[in-house]
């Protein structure tokens, strides 16, 4: 899909992605080595009561799932940023994450008619329907080529 196809209110959903404990710990050892991500004993004694995924890993997985859904890949020109990230519930080993994206605005570029900005609000749910993280991304997308 291109900029012109993604109008406010358009919604899409990804396939679920199930995380393993090994995947959580491998990521955290490199990028977020806090005890409740990498040490089962320390995690069990923490406020979380067990291993949880890094919030950054959760957002990275959600973004990858969005790309795997192939909604706007062909038109993507990157992004100037992400806003309003909120981690609402811990993500645990075995959780299956599904991403829902909702277009909230689409603004054609005033100076470059071949593109526009599309703002998408994202919500990530676990298998129980609990929202675990929300965030917003402004995507730069190509306009549909003239035919």
Secondary structure, DSSP 8 states (H G I E B T S, - for coil): --GGG--TT-EEE---EE--HHHHHHHHHHH---HHHH-HHHHHHSTTSS-B--HHHHHHHHHHHHHHTTSSGGGEEEEEEEEEEEE-S--BTT-EEEEEEEEEEEEE-SS-TTEEEEEEEEEEE-TTS-EEEEEEEEEEEE-----
